[in-house]
Amino acid sequence: MTLALTMGDPAGIGPEIVVKTWRALSASGPAFLVIGDHDLLAAQPGAAGVPLRRVASAAEAAEAFSQALPVLDLPVQTGVVAGKPSPAYARAVIGWIETGAGMVLSGQASALVTAPIAKEPLYQAGFGFPGHTEFLGELTRAADQPPPRGPVMMLTSADLRAVLVTIHEPISKVPSLLTAERIVETALVTARALRTDFGIERPRLAVAGLNPHAGEAGSFGREEIEIIGPACRALAERGIDVSGPRPSDTLFHPEARATYDAVVCMYHDQALIPVKMLDFWGGVNVTLGLPIVRTSPDHGTGFDIAGRGLARPDSLIAAVRMAAANAARRAAALQPAK
């Protein structure tokens, strides 16, 4: 089935990498429908010779995909200058995300892939969510799903899957935001997604400590003793194959990565630094715990190079392929047993 792909910030590299992704995948798939501005896509560096086709449905997009880049045309309605973010684009950007999520929720598309957005212009326009992840949690009513509930952010690259207990939070606030319950919920969402979306029958989880040396038995902090350790024991009691709290400075080398299928990290950079070190260009952001499959590139809007033809599509290509694979595995996992 066709994926829904939102164009991202129109002034960033999203439109350019969308065109380049179609060039890379048009012959082999997975097929996707772009939700965005047709004329802006046609004006991108590298778009010369790329046929675009306005379509009205995912089914129509699937038929067109090998011959043309299918676009559900929802224009920005204002002039766009590459590299110049503006709150004037916010209504279009938000509308594309809402449309894409709605298509997947209704079964018209199999998964959602989102090109990068810039948060600050959206905040200036009154956007009330920290980012894509939290907004999609609201759009898909993730809080109304049976527990464990998302959304949970996972970053993947090479052989590393890292999930975050806290996401876009100042580092000074992280210790006060950590609770055993929050860690357990994050880990349970992760274990379920590894089974349904990644096809791992018995997932192995590692849980990172917060402090140097995982607290050194309380000498460098007590979060491991009072919060993270109890969370690990609670997970083990629920049948999860879990280890931790483990010192994060020895958690990401190749031998360590071979001991787990995903690592639960306490804060943003603890997860993102190793992911981007392993595969800066090909990392993928996956949102777990939603009633839909959603992926995105593991990079930002690239305003500094927008409109110059320099953007690499590797991460978006990887995100499209992962979305299709995860959606297929989830559909198979949710089929009733015969």
C-alpha positions as CSV (number, residue, x, y, z in Angstrom):
1,M,0.0,0.0,0.0
2,T,1.1,3.6,-0.6
3,L,2.8,5.7,2.1
4,A,1.8,9.3,2.9
5,L,4.8,11.6,2.9
6,T,4.5,15.2,4.2
7,M,6.7,17.8,2.5
8,G,8.1,19.4,5.7
9,D,9.0,23.1,6.0
10,P,8.7,24.6,2.5
11,A,11.7,26.8,3.0
12,G,13.9,23.9,4.1
13,I,15.5,21.0,2.3
14,G,12.3,18.8,2.7
15,P,11.0,19.5,-0.9
16,E,14.4,18.9,-2.4
17,I,15.0,15.6,-0.6
18,V,11.4,14.5,-1.5
19,V,12.2,14.9,-5.2
20,K,15.5,13.1,-4.8
21,T,13.9,10.3,-2.9
22,W,11.4,9.7,-5.7
23,R,14.3,9.5,-8.1
24,A,15.9,6.8,-6.0
25,L,12.8,4.8,-5.4
26,S,10.6,5.3,-8.5
27,A,11.7,2.0,-10.1
28,S,11.6,-0.2,-7.0
29,G,9.3,1.5,-4.5
30,P,8.0,1.7,-1.8
31,A,5.4,4.0,-3.4
32,F,4.5,7.2,-1.7
33,L,2.1,10.1,-2.1
34,V,3.6,13.5,-1.3
35,I,1.3,15.9,0.6
36,G,2.5,19.4,-0.1
37,D,2.9,22.1,-2.8
38,H,3.1,20.8,-6.3
39,D,4.7,23.9,-7.8
40,L,7.2,24.2,-5.1
41,L,8.3,20.7,-5.6
42,A,8.6,21.3,-9.4
43,A,10.9,24.3,-8.7
44,Q,13.4,22.3,-6.6
45,P,17.1,21.8,-7.5
46,G,17.3,18.4,-9.2
47,A,13.6,18.5,-10.2
48,A,14.4,19.1,-13.9
49,G,13.2,16.0,-15.8
50,V,11.2,14.7,-12.8
51,P,7.5,14.4,-13.9
52,L,5.0,15.4,-11.2
53,R,1.4,14.4,-11.2
54,R,-1.4,15.9,-9.1
55,V,-3.5,13.1,-7.7
56,A,-6.5,12.9,-5.4
57,S,-6.0,9.6,-3.6
58,A,-3.4,7.1,-2.5
59,A,-4.7,4.6,-4.9
60,E,-4.2,7.0,-7.8
61,A,-0.7,7.7,-6.5
62,A,0.2,4.0,-6.4
63,E,-0.7,3.7,-10.1
64,A,1.3,6.8,-11.0
65,F,4.4,6.3,-8.9
66,S,6.7,4.5,-11.3
67,Q,6.0,7.2,-14.0
68,A,5.6,10.4,-12.0
69,L,6.0,11.8,-8.5
70,P,2.4,11.9,-7.2
71,V,1.4,15.0,-5.3
72,L,-1.7,15.7,-3.2
73,D,-1.5,19.4,-4.0
74,L,-2.2,21.6,-1.0
75,P,-0.4,24.9,-1.8
76,V,1.3,27.1,0.7
77,Q,-0.7,30.1,-0.4
78,T,2.2,32.5,0.1
79,G,5.6,33.1,-1.4
80,V,8.4,30.8,-0.2
81,V,12.0,31.8,0.0
82,A,14.4,28.9,0.3
83,G,16.4,29.1,3.6
84,K,14.1,31.7,5.1
85,P,11.7,30.1,7.7
86,S,8.5,32.0,8.4
87,P,5.3,31.6,10.5
88,A,3.4,32.4,7.3
89,Y,4.0,28.8,6.2
90,A,2.7,27.3,9.5
91,R,-0.9,26.7,8.4
92,A,0.2,24.7,5.3
93,V,2.8,22.7,7.3
94,I,0.3,21.8,10.0
95,G,-2.4,21.0,7.4
96,W,-0.1,18.6,5.6
97,I,0.6,16.7,8.8
98,E,-3.1,16.5,9.7
99,T,-3.9,15.3,6.2
100,G,-1.2,12.6,6.2
101,A,-2.2,11.3,9.7
102,G,-5.8,11.2,8.7
103,M,-5.1,9.2,5.5
104,V,-3.2,6.6,7.6
105,L,-5.8,6.5,10.3
106,S,-8.6,6.0,7.7
107,G,-6.7,3.2,6.0
108,Q,-6.1,5.1,2.7
109,A,-2.3,4.9,3.3
110,S,-0.2,2.3,5.1
111,A,2.2,4.6,7.1
112,L,3.2,8.2,7.5
113,V,6.6,9.6,6.7
114,T,7.3,13.2,7.6
115,A,10.0,15.5,6.2
116,P,11.6,17.9,8.7
117,I,9.8,20.9,10.1
118,A,11.1,23.9,11.9
119,K,9.6,24.3,15.4
120,E,10.3,28.0,16.1
121,P,8.2,29.4,13.2
122,L,5.3,27.1,14.2
123,Y,5.6,28.3,17.8
124,Q,5.4,31.9,16.5
125,A,2.2,31.0,14.7
126,G,0.7,29.5,17.9
127,F,1.6,25.8,17.5
128,G,1.1,24.2,20.9
129,F,3.3,21.1,20.7
130,P,7.0,20.6,21.3
131,G,7.4,18.9,17.9
132,H,6.1,16.3,15.4
133,T,6.1,13.5,17.9
134,E,3.8,15.1,20.4
135,F,1.5,16.6,17.7
136,L,1.1,13.1,16.2
137,G,0.3,11.7,19.6
138,E,-2.6,14.2,19.8
139,L,-3.8,13.7,16.2
140,T,-3.9,9.9,16.6
141,R,-5.4,10.1,20.1
142,A,-2.5,7.9,21.4
143,A,-3.6,8.7,25.0
144,D,-6.8,6.9,24.3
145,Q,-5.1,3.7,23.3
146,P,-4.8,0.7,25.8
147,P,-1.7,0.9,27.8
148,P,1.3,1.0,27.4
149,R,0.8,4.3,25.6
150,G,3.0,6.4,23.4
151,P,4.2,8.4,21.8
152,V,7.8,7.2,22.3
153,M,10.7,8.5,20.1
154,M,13.1,5.9,18.7
155,L,16.2,6.8,16.7
156,T,17.8,4.1,14.6
157,S,21.0,3.8,12.7
158,A,23.1,0.8,11.6
159,D,22.5,-1.8,14.4
160,L,21.4,0.6,17.1
161,R,17.9,1.4,18.2
162,A,17.7,4.1,21.0
163,V,14.5,5.3,22.6
164,L,14.0,8.4,24.8
165,V,12.3,8.6,28.2
166,T,12.5,12.4,28.1
167,I,12.7,14.1,24.7
168,H,13.0,17.9,24.1
169,E,13.7,18.9,27.7
170,P,16.5,21.1,29.1
171,I,19.1,18.9,30.7
172,S,18.6,20.6,34.0
173,K,15.0,19.4,34.2
174,V,15.7,15.7,33.3
175,P,16.3,14.4,36.8
176,S,13.1,15.8,38.1
177,L,11.1,14.4,35.2
178,L,12.4,10.8,35.6
179,T,10.1,8.4,37.3
180,A,10.1,4.6,37.5
181,E,6.6,4.6,36.0
182,R,7.7,6.7,33.0
183,I,10.7,4.5,32.3
184,V,8.5,1.3,32.6
185,E,5.9,2.8,30.2
186,T,8.6,3.8,27.7
187,A,10.2,0.3,27.8
188,L,6.9,-1.5,27.5
189,V,5.9,0.6,24.4
190,T,9.3,-0.2,23.0
191,A,9.1,-4.0,23.6
192,R,5.7,-4.1,22.0
193,A,6.9,-2.2,18.9
194,L,9.9,-4.4,18.6
195,R,7.6,-7.4,18.4
196,T,4.9,-5.9,16.1
197,D,6.9,-3.5,13.9
198,F,10.4,-4.9,13.8
199,G,9.6,-8.7,14.0
200,I,11.7,-9.4,17.1
201,E,9.8,-12.1,19.0
202,R,11.6,-11.7,22.3
203,P,13.1,-8.2,22.5
204,R,16.1,-7.6,24.7
205,L,16.2,-4.1,26.3
206,A,19.1,-2.3,27.9
207,V,18.4,0.6,30.2
208,A,21.0,3.4,30.5
209,G,21.9,5.1,33.7
210,L,21.6,8.8,34.1
211,N,24.8,9.6,35.9
212,P,28.5,8.8,35.2
213,H,29.2,5.1,35.8
214,A,25.5,4.6,36.4
215,G,25.9,6.5,39.7
216,E,28.8,4.5,41.0
217,A,26.6,2.9,43.7
218,G,25.2,6.3,44.7
219,S,28.5,8.2,44.8
220,F,27.7,10.2,41.6
221,G,23.9,10.3,42.0
222,R,21.0,8.3,43.4
223,E,18.7,8.1,40.4
224,E,19.9,4.7,39.5
225,I,19.2,3.4,43.0
226,E,15.9,5.2,43.6
227,I,14.3,5.3,40.1
228,I,16.0,3.5,37.3
229,G,16.9,0.3,39.1
230,P,13.4,-0.2,40.5
231,A,12.1,0.4,36.9
232,C,14.3,-2.4,35.6
233,R,13.1,-4.8,38.3
234,A,9.5,-3.9,37.5
235,L,10.1,-4.7,33.9
236,A,11.8,-8.0,34.7
237,E,8.8,-8.9,36.8
238,R,6.6,-8.3,33.8
239,G,8.6,-10.7,31.7
240,I,10.7,-8.2,29.8
241,D,14.3,-9.3,29.0
242,V,16.0,-6.2,30.5
243,S,19.5,-5.2,31.8
244,G,20.4,-2.1,33.6
245,P,20.9,0.5,34.8
246,R,24.0,0.3,32.6
247,P,26.7,3.0,32.3
248,S,26.1,4.9,29.1
249,D,29.8,5.4,28.3
250,T,30.2,1.6,27.7
251,L,26.8,1.0,26.2
252,F,27.3,1.8,22.5
253,H,30.4,0.0,21.3
254,P,29.9,-2.9,18.9
255,E,30.2,-5.7,21.5
256,A,27.7,-3.9,23.8
257,R,25.2,-3.3,21.0
258,A,25.2,-7.0,20.3
259,T,23.6,-7.6,23.8
260,Y,20.4,-5.8,23.2
261,D,17.8,-5.0,20.5
262,A,17.0,-1.5,21.8
263,V,18.4,0.8,24.5
264,V,16.2,3.0,26.7
265,C,18.0,6.4,27.2
266,M,17.1,9.0,29.8
267,Y,17.6,12.1,27.8
268,H,17.9,13.5,24.2
269,D,21.6,13.6,23.6
270,Q,22.3,10.3,25.4
271,A,20.4,8.6,22.5
272,L,21.1,10.9,19.5
273,I,24.9,11.3,19.8
274,P,25.6,7.6,19.3
275,V,22.9,7.2,16.7
276,K,24.4,10.0,14.6
277,M,28.0,8.9,15.2
278,L,27.2,5.5,13.8
279,D,25.3,6.7,10.7
280,F,24.9,10.5,10.4
281,W,23.3,10.4,7.0
282,G,21.1,7.3,7.2
283,G,19.5,7.6,10.7
284,V,15.7,7.3,11.0
285,N,13.3,8.7,13.6
286,V,10.5,6.3,14.4
287,T,7.5,7.1,16.6
288,L,6.4,4.2,18.7
289,G,3.1,3.7,20.5
290,L,0.9,5.3,18.0
291,P,-2.0,3.5,16.2
292,I,-0.2,4.3,13.0
293,V,3.4,3.7,11.7
294,R,5.4,6.9,11.5
295,T,9.0,7.6,10.5
296,S,11.0,10.6,9.6
297,P,14.6,11.6,8.7
298,D,16.9,12.0,11.6
299,H,17.9,15.5,10.7
300,G,16.5,19.0,10.6
301,T,15.4,21.5,7.9
302,G,18.8,22.4,6.7
303,F,18.0,26.1,6.0
304,D,21.7,26.9,5.5
305,I,21.8,24.7,2.3
306,A,18.1,24.9,1.2
307,G,17.6,25.7,-2.5
308,R,21.2,25.0,-3.4
309,G,20.9,21.3,-4.5
310,L,23.3,20.1,-1.8
311,A,20.9,18.1,0.4
312,R,21.4,14.4,0.7
313,P,18.2,12.2,0.7
314,D,19.8,9.2,2.4
315,S,17.8,9.5,5.7
316,L,14.5,10.2,4.0
317,I,15.1,7.2,1.7
318,A,15.8,5.0,4.8
319,A,12.7,6.4,6.5
320,V,10.5,5.5,3.6
321,R,11.8,2.0,3.4
322,M,11.5,1.5,7.2
323,A,7.9,2.8,7.2
324,A,6.9,0.3,4.5
325,A,8.7,-2.6,6.2
326,N,7.3,-1.8,9.7
327,A,3.8,-1.3,8.3
328,A,3.9,-4.6,6.6
329,R,5.1,-6.4,9.7
330,R,2.5,-4.7,11.9
331,A,-0.3,-5.7,9.6
332,A,0.9,-9.3,9.6
333,A,1.4,-9.3,13.4
334,L,-2.2,-8.0,13.9
335,Q,-3.8,-10.6,11.7
336,P,-5.9,-12.9,13.7
337,A,-4.4,-16.3,14.2
338,K,-5.9,-19.0,12.0
